[in-house]
Amino acid sequence: MNKGRITAILGPVVDVKFESGKLPELYNALRIEHKARTESEVDINLTLEVALHLGDDTVRTVAMDSTDGLIRGIEAVDTGAPISVPV
């Protein structure tokens, strides 16, 4: 699995940096699953959709839920596929 780290958060827009040459495709889903380590943190279970390749091995994503509690440095995992919804 391709993993990156959050570098910037601005409302529902989240930038994620990956290793060189391992950018996810546009519209791929990224998953963030982060367990709180302190009382001031919250558990995070969030899906992001890749919207733009910014260069410098960074992608700009749009969060599908609230980004409250999200911090820089949290790991994001590329699912290798777009967001899908059962019909």
TORPA-4810 file (N, C-alpha, C, O; in nm, 3 decimals):
<nodes>
NODE_1_0.083_-0.119_0.000_0.000_0.000_0.000_0.087_0.124_0.000_0.189_0.131_0.069_M
NODE_2_0.045_0.222_-0.077_0.116_0.348_-0.089_0.074_0.440_0.025_-0.045_0.465_0.044_N
NODE_3_0.171_0.490_0.102_0.140_0.572_0.218_0.203_0.710_0.206_0.315_0.724_0.156_K
NODE_4_0.130_0.812_0.253_0.180_0.948_0.255_0.151_1.011_0.390_0.091_0.949_0.478_G
NODE_5_0.194_1.136_0.406_0.172_1.209_0.532_0.107_1.343_0.502_0.140_1.409_0.403_R
NODE_6_0.015_1.383_0.588_-0.054_1.512_0.574_0.046_1.625_0.596_0.121_1.624_0.694_I
NODE_7_0.046_1.722_0.504_0.135_1.837_0.517_0.060_1.968_0.541_0.118_2.063_0.594_T
NODE_8_-0.068_1.974_0.502_-0.145_2.098_0.521_-0.294_2.065_0.527_-0.341_1.973_0.460_A
NODE_9_-0.367_2.143_0.608_-0.512_2.127_0.621_-0.573_2.267_0.618_-0.536_2.354_0.696_I
NODE_10_-0.669_2.286_0.526_-0.739_2.415_0.517_-0.886_2.384_0.492_-0.928_2.367_0.378_L
NODE_11_-0.964_2.378_0.600_-1.104_2.338_0.589_-1.112_2.195_0.537_-1.047_2.106_0.591_G
NODE_12_-1.191_2.171_0.431_-1.205_2.036_0.378_-1.092_1.997_0.281_-1.090_1.885_0.231_P
NODE_13_-0.998_2.089_0.257_-0.887_2.063_0.165_-0.765_2.016_0.244_-0.721_2.082_0.338_V
NODE_14_-0.710_1.900_0.203_-0.598_1.841_0.275_-0.488_1.807_0.174_-0.514_1.741_0.074_V
NODE_15_-0.365_1.854_0.199_-0.250_1.820_0.114_-0.176_1.703_0.177_-0.153_1.699_0.298_D
NODE_16_-0.137_1.606_0.091_-0.069_1.486_0.138_0.056_1.465_0.053_0.049_1.467_-0.070_V
NODE_17_0.170_1.444_0.119_0.298_1.421_0.050_0.331_1.272_0.051_0.323_1.207_0.155_K
NODE_18_0.368_1.220_-0.067_0.404_1.080_-0.084_0.552_1.068_-0.118_0.618_1.167_-0.145_F
NODE_19_0.602_0.943_-0.116_0.740_0.918_-0.158_0.754_0.952_-0.306_0.656_0.948_-0.381_E
NODE_20_0.874_0.985_-0.346_0.901_1.024_-0.484_0.854_0.918_-0.583_0.888_0.800_-0.572_S
NODE_21_0.774_0.963_-0.682_0.727_0.874_-0.788_0.612_0.783_-0.751_0.576_0.696_-0.831_G
NODE_22_0.553_0.800_-0.634_0.445_0.711_-0.590_0.314_0.787_-0.566_0.243_0.757_-0.470_K
NODE_23_0.283_0.884_-0.651_0.160_0.960_-0.634_0.038_0.876_-0.670_0.043_0.800_-0.767_L
NODE_24_-0.070_0.887_-0.593_-0.193_0.818_-0.631_-0.257_0.884_-0.753_-0.232_1.002_-0.781_P
NODE_25_-0.338_0.809_-0.824_-0.408_0.862_-0.941_-0.514_0.964_-0.898_-0.561_0.962_-0.784_E
NODE_26_-0.549_1.054_-0.990_-0.659_1.147_-0.964_-0.786_1.068_-0.934_-0.809_0.963_-0.995_L
NODE_27_-0.866_1.116_-0.843_-0.994_1.058_-0.799_-0.977_0.933_-0.713_-1.077_0.874_-0.671_Y
NODE_28_-0.854_0.889_-0.685_-0.836_0.777_-0.593_-0.879_0.818_-0.453_-0.871_0.935_-0.415_N
NODE_29_-0.924_0.721_-0.377_-0.961_0.744_-0.237_-0.839_0.720_-0.149_-0.765_0.624_-0.168_A
NODE_30_-0.818_0.809_-0.053_-0.717_0.790_0.051_-0.790_0.769_0.182_-0.891_0.834_0.208_L
NODE_31_-0.740_0.678_0.265_-0.802_0.651_0.395_-0.710_0.698_0.506_-0.589_0.681_0.501_R
NODE_32_-0.772_0.759_0.606_-0.702_0.799_0.728_-0.773_0.732_0.844_-0.892_0.755_0.867_I
NODE_33_-0.699_0.650_0.917_-0.751_0.586_1.039_-0.650_0.613_1.148_-0.541_0.554_1.150_E
NODE_34_-0.686_0.702_1.240_-0.593_0.746_1.344_-0.660_0.731_1.481_-0.767_0.785_1.504_H
NODE_35_-0.595_0.658_1.569_-0.645_0.641_1.706_-0.588_0.751_1.794_-0.470_0.785_1.785_K
NODE_36_-0.673_0.808_1.879_-0.630_0.912_1.972_-0.527_0.857_2.069_-0.543_0.747_2.123_A
NODE_37_-0.419_0.934_2.090_-0.314_0.892_2.183_-0.321_0.968_2.316_-0.266_0.924_2.417_R
NODE_38_-0.390_1.083_2.314_-0.406_1.162_2.436_-0.552_1.203_2.448_-0.631_1.185_2.355_T
NODE_39_-0.589_1.259_2.563_-0.727_1.303_2.584_-0.765_1.419_2.494_-0.882_1.438_2.463_E
NODE_40_-0.666_1.498_2.450_-0.695_1.613_2.365_-0.716_1.574_2.219_-0.767_1.654_2.141_S
NODE_41_-0.676_1.452_2.180_-0.695_1.404_2.043_-0.826_1.327_2.032_-0.882_1.283_2.132_E
NODE_42_-0.874_1.312_1.908_-0.995_1.233_1.883_-0.962_1.124_1.781_-0.870_1.138_1.702_V
NODE_43_-1.039_1.014_1.785_-1.024_0.910_1.684_-1.069_0.967_1.550_-1.169_1.038_1.542_D
NODE_44_-0.994_0.935_1.445_-1.026_0.986_1.311_-1.040_0.869_1.215_-0.952_0.783_1.207_I
NODE_45_-1.150_0.866_1.142_-1.177_0.767_1.039_-1.233_0.846_0.920_-1.351_0.879_0.919_N
NODE_46_-1.148_0.876_0.822_-1.182_0.973_0.719_-1.139_0.925_0.581_-1.036_0.860_0.566_L
NODE_47_-1.220_0.957_0.480_-1.186_0.930_0.340_-1.160_1.062_0.270_-1.235_1.159_0.286_T
NODE_48_-1.052_1.065_0.191_-1.017_1.181_0.110_-1.019_1.140_-0.037_-0.991_1.025_-0.069_L
NODE_49_-1.052_1.234_-0.126_-1.047_1.207_-0.270_-0.941_1.296_-0.333_-0.942_1.418_-0.315_E
NODE_50_-0.849_1.235_-0.409_-0.742_1.310_-0.476_-0.804_1.398_-0.585_-0.872_1.348_-0.675_V
NODE_51_-0.779_1.528_-0.577_-0.836_1.623_-0.673_-0.731_1.684_-0.765_-0.763_1.726_-0.876_A
NODE_52_-0.604_1.689_-0.720_-0.503_1.762_-0.795_-0.364_1.713_-0.759_-0.336_1.685_-0.642_L
NODE_53_-0.276_1.702_-0.859_-0.134_1.677_-0.835_-0.066_1.813_-0.829_-0.066_1.887_-0.928_H
NODE_54_-0.007_1.847_-0.714_0.053_1.979_-0.696_0.198_1.986_-0.741_0.251_2.096_-0.759_L
NODE_55_0.263_1.873_-0.759_0.407_1.870_-0.781_0.477_1.849_-0.649_0.412_1.850_-0.544_G
NODE_56_0.608_1.830_-0.652_0.687_1.805_-0.530_0.630_1.686_-0.452_0.632_1.686_-0.329_D
NODE_57_0.580_1.584_-0.526_0.528_1.460_-0.467_0.410_1.483_-0.372_0.392_1.407_-0.277_D
NODE_58_0.332_1.587_-0.397_0.219_1.623_-0.312_0.089_1.624_-0.391_0.085_1.668_-0.506_T
NODE_59_-0.017_1.574_-0.328_-0.150_1.579_-0.389_-0.242_1.665_-0.302_-0.224_1.673_-0.180_V
NODE_60_-0.339_1.729_-0.365_-0.442_1.805_-0.293_-0.568_1.720_-0.296_-0.609_1.671_-0.401_R
NODE_61_-0.629_1.704_-0.180_-0.746_1.618_-0.168_-0.863_1.696_-0.108_-0.846_1.804_-0.052_T
NODE_62_-0.981_1.638_-0.122_-1.102_1.693_-0.062_-1.155_1.589_0.036_-1.172_1.472_0.001_V
NODE_63_-1.180_1.631_0.160_-1.229_1.540_0.264_-1.378_1.515_0.246_-1.454_1.605_0.210_A
NODE_64_-1.419_1.392_0.270_-1.560_1.354_0.258_-1.636_1.369_0.390_-1.754_1.336_0.397_M
NODE_65_-1.569_1.418_0.493_-1.630_1.442_0.624_-1.550_1.553_0.691_-1.456_1.607_0.632_D
NODE_66_-1.584_1.587_0.812_-1.518_1.694_0.886_-1.370_1.662_0.908_-1.332_1.547_0.930_S
NODE_67_-1.286_1.766_0.900_-1.143_1.750_0.927_-1.107_1.792_1.069_-0.989_1.808_1.101_T
NODE_68_-1.206_1.810_1.155_-1.180_1.846_1.295_-1.090_1.742_1.359_-1.116_1.622_1.349_D
NODE_69_-0.986_1.787_1.426_-0.894_1.697_1.495_-0.781_1.647_1.409_-0.688_1.583_1.460_G
NODE_70_-0.785_1.673_1.279_-0.679_1.630_1.188_-0.555_1.716_1.211_-0.566_1.837_1.227_L
NODE_71_-0.437_1.653_1.213_-0.313_1.727_1.233_-0.210_1.686_1.128_-0.219_1.578_1.070_I
NODE_72_-0.114_1.773_1.104_-0.007_1.741_1.009_0.072_1.621_1.059_0.091_1.603_1.180_R
NODE_73_0.118_1.540_0.964_0.200_1.424_0.999_0.123_1.294_1.009_0.185_1.188_1.013_G
NODE_74_-0.009_1.299_1.014_-0.089_1.176_1.019_-0.077_1.103_0.886_-0.073_1.166_0.779_I
NODE_75_-0.070_0.971_0.893_-0.055_0.888_0.773_-0.185_0.875_0.695_-0.292_0.858_0.754_E
NODE_76_-0.175_0.883_0.563_-0.288_0.861_0.471_-0.249_0.748_0.377_-0.137_0.747_0.325_A
NODE_77_-0.339_0.652_0.355_-0.311_0.535_0.273_-0.393_0.540_0.145_-0.514_0.560_0.148_V
NODE_78_-0.324_0.523_0.031_-0.391_0.519_-0.100_-0.460_0.384_-0.114_-0.396_0.279_-0.099_D
NODE_79_-0.590_0.385_-0.142_-0.665_0.259_-0.159_-0.641_0.198_-0.296_-0.668_0.080_-0.317_T
NODE_80_-0.589_0.277_-0.390_-0.565_0.228_-0.525_-0.688_0.228_-0.613_-0.684_0.179_-0.726_G
NODE_81_-0.798_0.284_-0.563_-0.924_0.285_-0.639_-1.002_0.411_-0.603_-0.979_0.471_-0.498_A
NODE_82_-1.095_0.452_-0.690_-1.180_0.566_-0.657_-1.280_0.531_-0.547_-1.297_0.414_-0.512_P
NODE_83_-1.345_0.632_-0.492_-1.450_0.610_-0.393_-1.562_0.532_-0.460_-1.602_0.563_-0.573_I
NODE_84_-1.613_0.431_-0.392_-1.724_0.353_-0.447_-1.835_0.343_-0.343_-1.810_0.341_-0.222_S
NODE_85_-1.957_0.336_-0.394_-2.074_0.327_-0.307_-2.159_0.211_-0.356_-2.190_0.204_-0.475_V
NODE_86_-2.198_0.119_-0.269_-2.283_0.008_-0.313_-2.420_0.060_-0.358_-2.474_0.154_-0.300_P
NODE_87_-2.473_-0.003_-0.460_-2.603_0.041_-0.515_-2.707_-0.066_-0.492_-2.822_-0.049_-0.530_V
</nodes>
